[in-house]
């Protein structure tokens, strides 16, 4: 007794619809993957290259209604921008936030800025710096 084969003869009926669907999925996946990679590269470029200002908090001194922050800023010559600072109370609530502008040809700025607060601040945190 012989068993019947469930496979179709090779090359007799052309490509199956499953093979066509697989090819379309591969092409669509390649296109979407390339688009996603290009999008990630675009945002990475703008994040790294466009951030021409960097800063760090060196020290701070808090009083009941202000925090004096020693801020060191490094930037490209002629670039203007701002850095955002905030202060929090001992319980973690935000008691002050402000932007401080930096302009001019200097590439390194070492300045003490005053952040006014609504209560005694226990921290001085640099949230970030941006060009503009």
C-alpha positions, 0 to 999 in steps of 0.5 A, a space after each residue: 500500500 502506498 501513501 499519497 503525498 500531500 505536497 504539490 509537484 515542484 514548479 508545477 503551479 508557480 509560487 504559493 501565496 504564502 511565499 508572496 506574502 512572506 516576501 511582502 512582509 520582508 520588504 515591509 519590515 526592511 522599509 520600516 526598519 530603515 525608517 526607524 533607524 533613520 529616525 533614531 539617527 536624526 534625533 541622536 544627531 540633534 541631541 549630541 551635536 545641537 547641545 552646545 552648552 553644558 554646565 555643572 553646579 559647583 556649590 550652593 548656599 541656601 538661605 530662607 528665601 534664596 539659593 546662591 548657586 555657583 554654576 560653571 557653563 561651557 559653550 561654543 564661542 558666540 553661542 547663547 542659551 540658558 540653563 534651568 535650575 531648581 531647588 527643593 525643600 527637605 520634604 522634596 517639594 519644589 520651592 524654586 525654579 528659574 532659567 539663567 541666560 548666558 551670552 557672549 564670546 566666552 567659552 567658559 563662564 563661572 558665575 554665581 547666580 541667585 535662585 529665589 525660593 518660596 521656602 528654605 531650599 535644601 538642594 540646587 539641581 541643574 535640570 539642563 541647558 539649551 541653546 537659543 
